[in-house]
Amino acid sequence: MPLPHLPILRNGSIYESLDKVELADLRTGVPAAVVSQANAGILRRDLARMAEAREALRQLSTRQLLDFCAKAGELFLNSELPFDGSEGLQSPDQYIRQVSSTTGLPHPLCRQNMQKIHQVFTRMPDILKGLTRGLDWKTLDEGLGEQNGIPVSYYPVTECLGVVLPSNSPGVNSIWMPAVALKVPVVLKPGREDPWTPYRIIQAFIAAGVPPGAFSFYPTDHEGANAILASSGRALLFGDEATVERHATNPAVQVHGPGRSKIVIGEDLIERWPEFLEVMVESVTANGGRSCINASAIVVPARARELAEALARRLAILQPLSATEDRAILAGFAKEAVAVAIDTTIDEGLETEGAEDVTARYRKGPRKAVLEDSSYLLPTVVLCDSMSHPLANREFLFPYVSVVEVPPEHVLERIGPSLVVTAITEDRDFTRQLLESPMIDRLNLGPLPTNRVRWDQPHEGNLFEFLYKRRAVQREHYHSP
């Protein structure tokens, strides 16, 4: 039986390349699909003619696009969708099996990510409301409107949004999806291990009625990815610190690197820390610890060892399970070399004075484990004596968290940039300082897990403000004599 084929989509048109790569099941090594590869030349040619795709979306009203999004959400979650570039269809269960086979995510986490993507589709009105701060949809349709009684005008600064995606979690696709409702075509480079998710999202959009030309899908190499970043007008880039640093000063590229999200407990509530243990557990372990909004550090003014010990006991009971088990929450690594490198990095960090792997005394065996020929890293809690320790402000692709005791007056100056901070405090002065901190992108006030997201609040960066620019506008009505 021939392997499923994932084609290139050039403005919605299927294109099979002579250059293909095989995508293998990480547990068995058996090929799972062949994926057509786009070269940088094709990308540059296609990106030079995006005006037509933009015009197709511009002809639709925002209300129509939001209706298409709602329909697409149901199709994505429940329906068979075009899959292999011919007459093939992919069921939701097939999608789950395929994502799990190449990314290492167990089936329960794949389903959770499906639900998240479904909610992004169906909650798109709330998302746009948050991104635009309540802008009337007609303003996007007509280019001119009012906001709070003041004339406003917005115009797109690009004809497309390029996106260089990772493979760590299907839910990361939720960040680019609102671009379609904002009438901006997307040019997607999927992560190597997860081409399945963006392709299925595209097919759901198209089946719901969005013009196919709004979607381009280019599995490609580093040169192709750089062509997307250089030629898209606006682009999103996901990657590790070294990857995103190269583009950090480019205003046309919005970088999404390590989140270094944190839980901070105030001096006023630290004695009540056991009440917040479940918040910590969820923040660290949700989605297998693979998201940038997972907590990678817990900062406290006191009780660090007690807290670390209690958290370590809770996390040490988590073990790898078969991918199909309903209780499976740990994800395997698509590449064993990545698991080995992370494990080695942590061990080397522990050789530096001032850090202790508290989970080591509670878990059975070493941190790195193997199940069904797949490598796993077991949850790890490291107690650090300062935020300057090499392991204190690190983020890894598994449930890893440092616990650090920091004097209250030095918390804000030492935590560093943080995508999400959950601040558990009722101290008004400390809360005000947190609200004023430029180092925090998203602030949860109270015992909310770092992974909890409100759809009317931008997740990371404001996509609308990235894709549109406001112009000053005045209007004088002409009065006939």
N, C-alpha and C positions, 0 to 999 in steps of 0.2 A: 504494500500500500504506500503510495507516495506521501511524503511528509507535507503537512500544511505549509502553505506559502504566505508570508506576509509581504505584500508588495509595497512599493513606493506609491504615494499619492501626490501627483503634481497638479495642484489646484483642483483636487478632487478626482482627477483621472488616474485610473490604475496604470501603473508602469512596472513591468518586470525587468529587472536588470540582469545582465549577464554575470555581474559580480554579486555573489550571494555568500552568506555565512550560515553555518548551522548553529542552532541554539539547542543545547543539550539539557536533559533532566539532571539536575545537580546530584540527585540521590543515586541514580542508576547509570548515568553517563550515556543513556540512550538518546539519540537525537529527537528533539521535540518539534522542531520546525526549521524551515529555511527562510531567511530574511533577505530580501533584495537590498542592496547597498547603493546609495547615491554618492556620486563623486562631487567634488567641490565645483567643477565646471557646470554641471547640471543645476546645482543650487544657485550659483550666481546668475545664470541665465533666467531661471524661474523667478528669482527674487526681483529681477529688473522689470517684471510685468505683473505686479501685484495690484495695480490700480483697478483692473477689471474685477478682481475678487472683492475689493473694498466697495466698489460701486454696487455689486449684487447685494451686499448687506445693507448699504445705505438706502436702497429702495424699500426695505422693510421697516415697519415701525418698531419701536422698542417693545411695545405691547405684543406685537406678533412674535418677536423673538423670545419674549418671556413665556409666551404660550408654547412655543416650540421647545423651550428648555424643560417645561413641566412634562410635556409628552415624552421628550427624550429620556428623562429620568426614569419613567416607568419602563421604557423600552430597554434601557441599560440594565435595569435590575431584573427584569422578568422575561425578556423576549430573546428569541434567536435572532442574531444579527449577522449580516454579511461578514465573512471572515477571511477567506484565503485568496481573495482576488478573482474568484470564478463564481461557481454556484454554491460554494460551501457556506454553511451557517454555523455559528457558534452559539451554543446554549449557555445560560448563566453557569451551570455546573461545569461545563467544559472550560469556561473562562477561569473559574476558581482552580480547577486542576492544573491548568496550564500556567497560571501565575505562580502557584505554589511550587510547581515542578522546577521552575527556572530561577526563582528568587529566594526560595527557602521559607517563605512565609507559610505557616500552617493554615489549613482551610478556615478555621474560625476567624483568623485575622484577615484573610482575604475577604470573607463575608462582611466583616466590620468595615473594611475599606470600601467595599461595594455600597454599603449603606451610607457611608459618608459622602461618596460621590453622588449617589441618588439624592441625598439631601441638598447638595450644592445645586444640582439641576432644579429641584423643586422649590428650593428656598431662594432662587435667584432674585426675586423682587426685593427680599430683605437684604441680600448682599449688595445689590445695586443701590439700595437706599442708604446703606452704610457707607459705601464707597463715594457716592455723590453728595452725601450729607442731605438727603431728602430732595434732591433736584427733581423737578417735574420731568417725566419721561419725554414730554413733547419738546423740551429744550434740546434733547439729544437728536430728535427727529428734525427739528426746524433750524437748529443752530442758534436760536434766540429765545429767551424766555425771561422769567422773573424768579428770583429767590429772595425770600424775606422782603418782598416789595421793591427789590432793586433789579434793574435790567441786567441780565447776564448772557454771555455768549461763550460757547466752548467750541473748539475745533480740534480734530485729531492731528497729532504731530507725526503720525506714521501711517503708512498704508498697510502694515502688517505687524504682528508681534511674533518675533522668533523666540523659541523656547528650547533650551538645552536641558533635557530632563535627566534625573538620576533613576536608579532602580531600587532605592531603599524601601519605598513604600508607595503603593498605588495612590493613596490619598493625596500625595503631593500634586497630582494633576488638578486638584481643586483650585490651585492658585491661578492657572491660566484660563480656566473655563469661563469666567465672567467676561473675558475679552470678546467672546462671540456675541453676548448680549449687548456689549458696548459697540458693536458694529465694526470690529477690527478683526480681519482674517488672521489665522494662526499658522505658523510654520514650525512644526514640531520635529525635534530630533529625540527619539525615545532613548531611554537608558537601555544598555545592551541586554540586560536580563529581564526587562519588562517592557517589550514593545506592545504586549497584549492590551494594557489598560488604555493608553492614548488612542490606539486603533479602535477599540470598542467604543470609547467615548465619541470619537468622530463618527462612527457608523450610527450611533444612537442619534446624534445631532442631525445627520443627513436623513435618516428614516423619519424623523419628526418633522422635516420640512425645511431645514436650513439649507441654503444653496451649497452643493458640494464644493464649488470653487473656493469656499471660505476656508478649506482645510488642505494643508500640505503636510505630508508625513514622510520624513527623510531619515531612515536609518543610515548612519554615515560614520566616518572616522573623525579624528581630531581636526583634520584640515576642513572637512565639511562643517563641523561644529563652528569652527572659527569663521567660515564663510557666512553662516547664519548670524553670528554675533556682529559681524562687520557690515552686513548688507541689509539687515531687517529694519533699520530705522529705530526700533525699540526692541529690546530682547531681555528675557529672563534667563539667568544662568544659575544652575544648581551644581554644587560641587564641594570638595574639601577646601580647607583654608588656602592651600597653595594655588588651587584653581581660581578661586574667586578673587584672591589678592591681585592677580594680574589685570583684573577689570574693575577693581574697586573705585578707581578715579574716573571711569568712563560714565558720564551721565546718561548715555543711551542704553546702558546695560544695568539692569537691576539684579544684584547678586544675592543669592540665597545660600549661605554657607552654614557652618555649625551654629546652632542656636544658643548654646550655653545657657539654657533656661534654668531657673533657680526657684527654690523655696526659701524665703527669708522669714524667720520667726522673730518678732520683736521682743525686747526685754520685758515688756509688760505681760506677755503670754507664754514665755518659755517654760514656766513651771507646769503649764497645762499641755506640754507637748504630746503626751500619750493620746490626747483627744484627736490629734491631727495625723496619727500614724497611717490611717487608711488613705488620707489625701496624699501622703508621701508615697505609699505603695503604688497607688494608681498612677501618680505622676511619673514614677520611674519605670514602671513595667508596661504601661499601655502601649499597644501596637508593637509589642516585642522590644520596646526601647529604641525603635528605629527612627523616631521622628525628632525634628529639631525642637519640638515643643515638649519633649520629655524632659523632666528635671534631671540635670547632670550634676547639680550641687545643691546642698542644703546648708544654709548659713545661719548660725545661731549664736547668741551672746553667751550661752552657758549650756551645760548638760549635753555636750556633744557626744561624749562616749556613751552615755546611757541611751541616747537616741540612736546612735550608730549600731549599738548592740541589738536593740529591739528591731530595728529595720533589717539588719543582717539575718536575724533569726527568721523573720517573715519571708525574706527573699530566698534564703538558702533552701527552702522546701521546693522551690520551683525547679523542675527537671525537664529535659527534652522529652517530648512525647511524639508518637507517630503523627504525621501531618494531618491525618484525617480525624484524630481524636478531638472531641468537643472541648476538652479541657486544655488543649495545647495553646500556649501563649508565647513560647520561645521560638525564635526563627533561626533556621540554619543559614550558613553562609554559602553563597553561590561559589565562592572561591576559597578553598582552604587556606591559601596563602594569606588572605586578608585576616582570617581568624588567628592564624599564627602570629602575624605581625602585631595585631592588637594585644594579644596575650603577652607577647614579648615586651611591648611598650609598657604595659602595666607592671610586669615583673621588674623591668629595669627602673621604672619610677619608684618602686618600693625599696630599691637599694639606696635611694636618697633618703637621708635621715628626715624623719618627720611625717612618715606615712605608714599606715598599717591596714592590711586587707582584713577587715573584721569578719567578713564572711568565711574566711579560710577555715576557721575553727568550727563552723557549723555545717558546711557543705560536705558531701561525701566525694572525695576524690579531687582531682585538679580542676582548675577553672575551665579548661578546654575539654569538651566531651564529644563523643562521636555516637550517633544513632543513625541507623539505616544508611551508612556510608556518607553521612552528612556531618559537617563540623558545627558545633555549637559553643558558645561561651556562656557560662552560667552567671547569673546575677552577682554583681560585685559591689560591695560597700567599702569604701576606703576612707578611713579617718585621717585627716590631714591637720597639721598644726598651724598652717597658715594658707592664705589664698595664693601665695607665691610658690607653693610647692608644685612641681611638674604635674602632679595628678589631681590638683585641687580644682582646676578650671578646665577640665578636659571633657570631651564628648565622644562617645564611641557608639557603634551600631549594635548595641545590646543593652540590657538593663544595668547600667553603670551609674553610680552616684558617689560623689565625695561628700563628706560631712565635715564642716570647718567651723571652728569657733572663732568669731571675730568680735572685738569690742564694738558695742553699738555705735559709738561715735565715728568708727572707721568703715562701717559696712558699705556705704555708698561709694566711697573712694576706692574700695578694693574688689568689689564684685565684678567689675569690668562690663563690657557690652553684653546685654542679655536680651534674647528675643522675647521671652516671657519671664516675668517675676510674679510669683504668688506671695503676697505679703500678708502674713498672719499677725496682725497687730491692731490694737485700737488706740494707739498713741497718735494723737492728732499731729504733733510736730513731726514725728517720723513719717507719717503718711504724707504730709505736705512735702517733705524732702524727697520722698519716692516719686510723687507726682511731678516734681520739678526736675527730676534726673533725666538728662539726655541719653543716658546709657540703657534705658529700658524702653523697648518697643511696645510691649503689651503688658499691662499691669492688672493683675487680679487682686482685688482687695478683699481679704477674708480667706477662709479655708476652702479654696477652689483648686482642684487639680490643675496643673499647668497645661494639660492636654484638652481641657474643656474650652470650646470655642463658641462664641455667639456669632451668628451669621450676619448680624448687622454691624459687626466690628471688623475692619480689615485685619486679615490674619498676619500678614507680613508685608509692609509697604502698601501704598494705596495705588492699585492698578489704574483706576480712573485718572488720577492725577499724573500718572506715568504716561498714559496714552493720550490725554487731552490737555490742552492749555486754555486758560481763560483769557479772553481779551476784554479790554475796556470797551463799552458800547454806550452810546447815547442816541436817543431817538427824538426827533422833533416832527410832530404830525403837521402835514400840509393842510392848510385851511383855504378852501376855495373863496374867492372874493364874492 
